[in-house]
């Protein structure tokens, strides 16, 4: 069962998402919050798998709340469980932090980039259909990032074009990739889905997922979008 926390300052929006998600099966809405600060507290108390997070809210916006949740920090600066930030409890919660889907009415690049930099795993517009909402929750709960290919290309374009120091040696993490993992990374950097990569390389989707997981671990990437940015920055794509 996928545990979901809904965060939005409009109760009607939360009610609509609850109805859609709970009707899908296999998903339970375990809590709701109306402000960013409430969201951080609820995430610490309820341990959801996925959080659907609004951006514009009173008290604390969704981007700041996402940053705190992704970093395993509770309201007031303490790590969940009472440990100081950076302590053992904080580190544990940071590792098991829920996936955050930013849900907004604005298809704006500044929100998109700020959300990803804050640690969000996905970006969804409020006018998305019921099937898209359910699919988004399941994708993020499965550990994948949720970005449409056109959105991924916008992200890659922005970060890949940013000035970076000249590379004077082979990037060490890339040296640890197998030949197949390098092929998978190049296709991820082209915003290909797992299914598309499987067809391109004539392998199963489960195998692709394993390769992607290995690539993320070896590169120290947060998700496949981060991996794509790193690939472009280091000339691997």
N, C-alpha and C positions, 0 to 999 in steps of 0.2 A: 504493500500500500504506500503510495506516494503522499507524504505529508506536506501540505501547502499552507503558507501564511499569506493573507491578502492585506495589502497596505494601500489605502487610498482615503483621502479625506471626504469623499462622497460615499455615503452609505449605499446609495442606489447602485453605484458602480461595483462596490464590493458584493452586493447581493446578486448582481448579474453574473459576476465571475463565479461566485459560489454555486449558483444554480447550474451553470455550464460545466464546471469541473466535477461536481458531485454526481451529475447525471452520466458522466463518461464512464464511470466504473474504474476501480483501482486507484482512485484519488480521494483523499480526505482533506477537507479544509479544517485545519486544527486551530485556527485563530484568525483574528482580524485586528488591524491597527489603523488609526486615523492620522497619525503624525509620524515623522521620522523617529523621534525619540521613543514613542510607543513601539515602533517596529523593532528597534534595537533591543529593547527590553523583552519583547515577545519572542524574538529570535533566540535570545539567551535562555528563556524559560521553556519554550516549546520544542526547540530543536527540529524545525521543519527541514524537509529536504529541498524545497523550492520556495522562494518568496517572490510574489508578484508585486513590484514596487512602483508606486506613482512617483513623479518627480517633484511637482510643485505642491508642497504641503506646509502647514503652519508648524512652528516650533523647530523643526529641522527638516531640510529637504531630503528627497530620496537619494540624491547622490552622496551626501554626507553620511546618511544612514547606511548606504551600501558600503562605503569605505570602512566604516566602523565594524559592520557585520563581517565583511571579508577579512578584516584584520583581527577578528575575535575579540573586539573591545566592547565592553558593556557601557551603558550610560554613566557619565561621570568620570570616564577614563579608566575604570578598573576592568580587568579581564573577567569574562564570565566565570562564575564559581568563586570569585573573591580574590583570585591571584592577581598580582601586579602585572601590568602589561609586559610581555616578554617572558613571563614566568612559565612554569610547566603547564599550568592549566590553560593559559592564554595560547601557548603554542599548540596544544592539543585541539582546542576549539577552532583555531585558525585553520588547521588542517582539515577539520570536518565541517567547515563553514558551509552553509547552504548555498545553492546556486541562486543568484538573483536575476530575475527578469525585469528590466526596466519597462514599465508600461506607461505610455504617454500619448497625448493627442498631437504632439508636435514631432514631425519628421525633420528634425534639425540636426545638422552635423555636430554642433557644439554639445548638445545633449548626448548624442551617440558617443563621441570621443570621450567626454567627461565620464560617462557611465562605464565604459570599458576600462578607463584608467583607474576608476574607483574599485574595480574588481567584479563588475557585473558579468554574467555569463550569457546574457541575451538582451534583445531589444525588440519590443513589440508595440505596435500602435493600438490605441484603444478601439479603433474601428475594425480590428481583426475579427474574422469570423470565428464561430464556436470551434470548428475543427482546428483552426490555426492555434487558438488558445490552448486547447487540450494537447495538441502536438508539441507546442512550445514547452509546456510543463514536463511532458514525458522526455523530451530531448535533453533538457537541462538536468532533470533527475537522473538521467543515464550518464551524466558526466560530460556531455558534449556542449559546445557553445552554439547559441542560436543566432545566426545571422544569415540573411538571404545573400546569395552570391553577389548581387549588385551592391549591397551594403558592405560586404567583406571587401570588395574592390575599392570602395571609398576609404575604408580604414587603411588598407594596405597602401593606397596611393598617398594618403596623408603622412603616415609614419615612414614609409620607405623613401619619401622625398625629403625628409628632415635631414639637416646636416649631421653627419657623423664623422668621427675621427677616421683618418685613412687607415686601412687595414695593412699592417706591415707583416703579418704572418697568417698562416692558416688558422681559422677559428677553431680552437681546441674542441669544443663540444661537437662540431661537425665531423671531426675525425673519428668520433666514436660511433657514428651511424654506419650501418651496413649499407651495401649497395641498394638493396630493396627499400630500406628506410629512407635513403636519399631520394629514390624515385617517388615514394609516397609523399615526402615533404614537398617536393617540387609541384606535385599535383595539388596538395593542400594549399600551397601558395598561389595557385591559380583559382582558388575558391571552389574546387571540386568537392562534391559530397562523397561520402563513403561508397555509395552505390556507383557513382561515376568512376571513382578510382578503381573499384573492383572490376568494372567492365574494361577499363583501359589496360589494367595489368593482368587480366584473366585470373583473378583470385577471388576468394569468397569475401563477403562483407565482414564476417567475423575476423578474418585474417587481417583485413584492412584496419579494423578497429584496434587490433593488437599492435600493429605496426605504428599507428598514430599514437597510441599510449606510450610506446617505447620512445618514439621521437620526442614527445612532450617531456618525458622524464629526462632524456639525455640532454635536451637543449635547455632544460629548466624553464620551459614555457608554461604559462598559466592555462592556455587553451589553444585551439588550432589557429585562431586569428593571431594570437601573439606569436605562434610558431611561424606563420606566414610572414609577419612583419620582420622577424629575425632572419628568415630565409632571404628576403629581399635586401635587407640591410647588409648581409654578409655575402651577397653574390651567389647564393645557392639556388636561386630561382630565375 
